[in-house]
Amino acid sequence: MKANLVAIKDCVVKAKTWNPVVDAKDKIITYIDIAAVDKDLKKIVEPTLCSGSEAPSRARQLVQTNDVLVSTVRPNLNSVAVVTEEFTGATASTGYTVLRPLPEILDSQYLFHWVKTNHFINEMVRLATGQSYPAVSDKIILNSKIPLPPLAEQRRIASILDQADELRQKRQQVIEKLDQLLQATFIDMFGDPVSNPKGWDLKPVGEISESKLGKMLDKKKQSSEKDQHKYLRNANVQWFRFDLSDVFEMEFNEKDRKNCELKFGDILVCEGGEPGRAAIWKNDLENCFFQKALHRVRLDMTQILPEYFVWLFWFNSKNGGFDDHITVATIAHLTGVKMKAMQIPIPPLSLQQGFQQKVNEIEVLKTTLENSSKLFESLFSSLQNQAFSGNL
């Protein structure tokens, strides 16, 4: 039996607001800004501690346990979370709509699962305004409707979805453990690359590779249909992988294509943004090139292997190994000259080959788990649909 649809505003009460600059200027407050919520975990993970006198102008909403936070910006990302007991009394950004359920009408976990459904997300995306920075208003969220069965049924549905969600998160934790295993394996085999405790020979990157920056972005030529080709930019390069969900095109003439081509085994390194972030190109797209924000690194594989190089850069990035090589003007960036001069430890090739084999084995496991997770996501989405349509 389908439940009645009720506007969310009729099931919640408004959170109290304050101005910490005035009301708590000599106190330390916990501030939940938009970045504090992990959009994948749907949890508050990195709130900011700041003095009330220095609180941002958006720090206005006092939250309590079981409040549901729904980000009003970029609704497609579905940045939502439940306020747990440890964050009671924290201050949330006005970039969130704070939903505080009336306990006699609406169960908090049931509401939380509802705002994670494709139905809710798609509605918010459809009603969002602004192309470069799409957002919805509090009013839009509060006026949206939720299926509202009796409380006992809400709790039963929430309990089933909680259990399924826990299984989903455990799968993701296994994938994260595999990454941690590779980190431990690297340190065990090679030592900390910053301090180089095993005393490996040091060589400049320019000696063991050929590297160059890509083509400067030319917006005037992006509208031309002549010689349009896909290219990678900083945002496409993540650690150890490529995000190809949003690949741009621009003109690459014959000379550009020769200079900016990508070959299997090339490494792309971010020049700015997060300098040094790197991934190995494995022909994920045909006829794809790269722009100036990226270094293309081609290694001398008689001396150094791609898997070792990328993990070396990851450890350098996380442990201050790039500090002496990054130029800071308006933003931090790793210039071509600085990167070529960077001295890195070069372990024996046989040891690198052993690490490469371990990386490949774990990547196979991760791919299997990720494919399984995609299937589980589909099943979970189906379970959500059944739950909120009254068929669970």
C-alpha positions in Angstrom: 0.0 0.0 0.0 1.4 3.4 -1.0 1.9 6.0 1.7 0.5 9.5 1.4 2.9 12.2 0.0 3.5 15.0 2.5 5.6 18.1 2.1 8.8 17.9 4.2 8.1 21.3 5.7 5.1 19.8 7.5 7.2 17.1 9.2 10.1 19.2 10.4 10.9 22.2 12.6 13.3 25.0 11.9 16.8 24.9 13.5 17.8 27.8 15.7 20.2 30.3 14.2 22.8 32.5 15.8 25.7 34.7 15.0 28.9 33.3 16.6 30.8 36.5 15.8 28.5 38.2 18.3 27.3 35.4 20.5 30.5 33.4 21.0 33.3 35.6 19.9 35.6 34.3 22.7 34.7 30.6 22.2 35.8 27.9 19.9 33.1 26.6 17.7 32.7 23.5 15.5 31.8 24.6 12.0 30.3 22.2 9.4 30.9 23.8 6.1 30.1 22.2 2.7 33.5 20.5 2.5 32.9 18.8 5.9 30.5 16.2 4.6 31.9 13.3 2.6 29.5 13.0 -0.4 30.3 9.3 -0.8 30.2 8.2 2.8 27.3 10.6 3.6 28.9 11.5 6.9 30.4 14.6 8.6 34.1 13.8 8.5 36.1 17.1 8.6 34.4 19.9 10.5 36.5 23.0 11.2 37.3 24.4 14.6 37.5 28.2 14.7 37.0 31.0 17.2 33.5 32.6 17.2 35.0 35.9 16.3 36.5 34.5 13.1 33.5 32.4 12.1 32.5 32.7 8.4 29.4 34.7 7.6 27.7 31.4 6.5 28.2 29.9 10.0 24.7 30.4 11.4 22.7 27.2 12.0 22.9 25.4 15.3 22.4 21.7 14.8 21.6 18.8 17.1 21.6 15.0 17.1 19.4 13.4 14.3 19.2 16.6 12.2 19.5 15.8 8.5 21.7 18.1 6.5 21.1 18.5 2.8 23.5 20.6 0.8 21.7 23.2 -1.4 24.7 23.5 -3.8 25.4 21.1 -6.6 22.5 18.8 -5.7 23.7 16.2 -8.2 26.5 15.4 -5.7 23.9 14.6 -3.0 26.0 15.9 -0.1 23.8 14.8 2.8 24.5 13.6 6.4 22.8 12.9 9.7 24.1 14.9 12.7 25.5 12.4 15.2 25.8 13.0 18.9 29.4 14.2 18.8 28.3 17.1 16.6 25.4 18.3 18.7 25.8 22.1 19.2 27.9 22.5 16.1 27.2 25.3 13.7 26.3 24.4 10.1 26.7 26.5 7.0 23.7 28.2 5.5 24.7 26.1 2.4 22.7 23.3 4.1 19.1 23.0 4.7 18.8 21.6 8.2 15.9 19.2 8.5 14.9 18.5 12.1 12.1 15.9 12.1 9.1 16.1 14.4 9.7 12.8 16.3 6.0 12.0 16.5 5.6 12.3 12.7 8.9 11.5 10.9 11.8 9.1 11.7 15.2 10.7 11.2 16.8 7.7 9.5 13.8 7.2 7.3 14.2 10.9 6.2 17.9 10.4 5.7 17.4 7.4 3.4 14.7 9.4 1.5 17.1 12.3 0.6 19.6 9.8 -0.8 17.1 8.3 -3.3 17.4 9.0 -7.0 13.8 10.4 -6.9 14.8 13.1 -4.5 18.2 13.8 -6.2 16.6 14.0 -9.7 14.0 16.4 -8.4 16.5 18.7 -6.9 18.7 18.6 -10.0 15.6 19.5 -12.1 14.7 22.4 -9.9 18.2 23.8 -9.4 19.2 27.2 -10.9 22.6 28.4 -12.1 24.7 26.7 -14.8 28.2 27.0 -13.4 27.1 26.6 -9.7 23.7 24.9 -9.6 21.8 25.3 -6.4 18.4 24.9 -4.8 16.8 27.0 -2.1 15.6 25.9 1.4 12.1 26.5 0.1 12.5 24.0 -2.7 13.8 21.3 -0.4 11.1 22.0 2.2 8.3 22.0 -0.3 9.4 18.6 -1.8 7.3 15.7 -0.8 8.1 12.5 1.0 6.0 9.3 1.3 4.8 9.2 4.9 3.7 5.8 6.2 3.1 5.3 10.0 6.2 5.7 12.3 6.5 1.9 12.9 6.6 1.3 9.2 9.2 4.1 8.7 11.4 2.5 11.3 11.1 -0.9 9.7 12.0 0.5 6.3 14.9 2.5 7.8 16.2 -0.6 9.6 16.3 -2.7 6.4 18.0 0.1 4.4 20.5 0.7 7.3 21.6 -3.0 7.1 21.9 -2.9 3.3 23.8 0.4 3.5 26.2 -1.1 6.1 27.0 -4.0 3.7 27.7 -1.5 0.9 30.1 0.5 3.1 31.9 -2.6 4.1 32.7 -3.4 0.5 34.1 0.1 0.1 36.2 -0.4 3.2 37.7 -3.6 1.7 38.8 -1.6 -1.3 40.4 1.1 0.9 42.2 -1.7 2.9 43.8 -2.9 -0.4 45.1 0.7 -1.0 46.5 0.7 2.6 48.1 -2.7 1.8 49.9 -1.2 -1.2 51.1 1.7 0.9 52.6 -0.7 3.5 54.1 -2.8 0.8 55.8 0.2 -0.8 57.4 1.3 2.5 58.5 -2.3 3.4 60.2 -2.7 0.0 61.6 0.8 -0.6 61.5 2.7 2.7 60.2 6.3 3.0 61.2 8.0 -0.3 61.6 11.4 1.4 64.2 10.3 3.9 65.5 7.3 1.7 66.6 5.2 4.6 67.8 2.4 2.3 70.2 4.7 0.6 69.1 4.1 -3.0 71.0 6.1 -5.6 69.4 9.4 -6.4 68.8 10.7 -9.9 66.9 13.7 -11.3 63.6 13.0 -12.9 65.0 14.6 -16.1 67.7 12.0 -16.3 65.4 8.9 -16.1 62.5 10.3 -18.2 61.4 12.7 -20.9 58.8 15.1 -19.7 56.9 18.0 -21.2 53.9 20.2 -20.5 50.9 20.0 -22.9 49.2 22.5 -25.1 48.0 25.8 -23.8 44.2 25.9 -23.7 42.9 28.1 -26.6 39.2 28.9 -25.9 38.9 30.7 -29.2 39.5 27.4 -31.0 37.2 25.3 -28.8 34.2 26.3 -30.9 35.8 25.2 -34.2 34.9 21.8 -35.6 38.3 21.5 -37.3 40.8 19.1 -35.8 38.7 18.8 -32.6 40.1 16.2 -30.3 39.6 15.1 -26.7 42.1 16.3 -24.2 42.8 15.7 -20.5 43.1 18.5 -18.0 44.0 18.7 -14.3 40.6 17.6 -13.1 40.7 14.4 -15.1 43.8 13.2 -13.3 43.2 11.6 -9.9 45.7 9.6 -7.9 46.3 6.3 -9.8 43.3 6.7 -12.1 41.6 9.0 -14.6 38.1 10.5 -14.2 36.8 10.5 -17.8 33.3 11.5 -16.9 33.8 15.0 -18.3 36.4 15.2 -21.0 36.7 18.4 -23.1 37.7 19.0 -26.7 39.7 21.6 -28.5 41.7 22.0 -31.7 44.9 20.0 -32.1 46.6 20.4 -35.5 49.1 17.9 -36.8 52.0 19.4 -34.9 50.0 19.6 -31.7 48.9 16.0 -32.0 52.5 14.9 -32.4 53.7 16.9 -29.4 50.8 16.1 -27.1 50.0 12.5 -28.0 49.5 9.9 -25.2 51.0 6.5 -25.3 50.3 3.4 -23.2 52.5 3.7 -20.0 52.8 7.5 -20.1 52.4 9.2 -16.7 50.4 12.4 -16.4 51.4 14.6 -13.5 49.4 17.6 -12.3 51.3 20.9 -12.6 48.9 22.8 -10.4 45.9 22.2 -8.2 47.4 19.3 -6.2 51.0 19.5 -7.7 52.4 16.0 -8.3 49.1 14.1 -8.5 49.7 11.4 -11.0 48.3 8.4 -12.9 49.4 5.9 -15.5 47.8 6.3 -19.0 46.6 2.9 -20.3 44.8 4.0 -23.5 41.5 4.6 -21.7 40.4 6.7 -24.6 41.5 6.7 -28.3 43.1 9.7 -29.8 43.3 11.6 -26.6 45.8 14.4 -25.8 46.7 16.6 -22.9 46.8 20.3 -22.1 49.4 22.6 -20.4 48.2 22.0 -16.8 49.7 18.5 -17.1 53.2 17.1 -17.4 53.5 14.0 -19.7 56.3 11.8 -18.3 57.9 9.0 -20.4 60.1 6.9 -18.3 63.3 5.1 -19.2 62.0 1.7 -18.2 65.5 0.3 -18.1 65.8 2.3 -14.9 62.4 3.0 -13.4 58.8 1.6 -13.8 55.6 3.5 -13.9 54.0 1.9 -10.8 57.0 2.7 -8.6 57.1 6.3 -10.0 53.5 7.1 -9.3 53.5 5.6 -5.8 56.8 7.5 -5.1 55.0 10.7 -6.1 52.0 9.8 -3.9 54.3 9.4 -0.8 56.2 12.6 -1.7 52.9 14.5 -2.0 51.6 13.2 1.4 54.8 13.6 3.3 56.3 16.9 2.2 58.6 15.5 -0.5 57.5 18.2 -3.0 58.0 21.2 -0.6 61.3 22.3 -2.0 60.2 21.9 -5.6 56.8 23.7 -5.7 56.7 27.3 -6.7 54.0 29.4 -4.9 52.8 32.6 -6.5 49.0 32.9 -6.6 48.7 29.1 -6.5 51.1 26.3 -5.9 52.5 24.6 -9.0 55.2 22.2 -10.1 57.1 23.7 -13.0 58.8 21.6 -15.7 62.2 22.8 -14.7 61.6 22.0 -11.0 60.3 18.6 -11.7 63.1 17.6 -14.0 65.6 18.7 -11.4 63.9 16.7 -8.6 66.1 14.0 -7.2 64.3 10.7 -6.6 65.6 7.4 -5.2 66.1 4.6 -7.9 65.9 1.1 -6.3 67.0 -2.0 -8.3 64.8 -2.7 -11.3 64.1 -6.3 -10.0 62.7 -4.8 -6.8 60.5 -2.4 -8.8 59.3 -5.4 -10.9 58.3 -7.2 -7.7 56.3 -4.1 -6.6 54.7 -3.8 -10.1 53.5 -7.4 -9.9 51.9 -6.8 -6.5 50.2 -3.6 -7.8 48.8 -5.5 -10.8 47.5 -8.3 -8.5 45.8 -5.9 -6.2 44.3 -3.9 -9.1 42.7 -7.1 -10.4 41.2 -7.7 -6.9 40.0 -4.0 -6.8 38.4 -4.2 -10.2 36.5 -7.4 -9.2 35.3 -5.7 -6.0 34.4 -2.5 -7.8 32.4 -4.3 -10.4 30.7 -6.2 -7.6 30.0 -2.9 -5.8 28.4 -1.5 -9.0 26.0 -4.5 -9.0 25.3 -4.0 -5.3 24.6 -0.3 -5.9 22.0 -1.2 -8.5 20.4 -3.7 -6.2 20.4 -1.1 -3.3 18.7 1.4 -5.6 16.1 -1.2 -6.4 15.6 -1.8 -2.7 15.2 1.9 -2.1 12.5 2.1 -4.8 10.6 -0.8 -3.3 10.9 0.7 0.2 9.5 4.1 -0.7 6.8 2.8 -3.1 5.3 0.6 -0.4 6.4 -2.8 -1.9 9.0 -3.7 0.7 
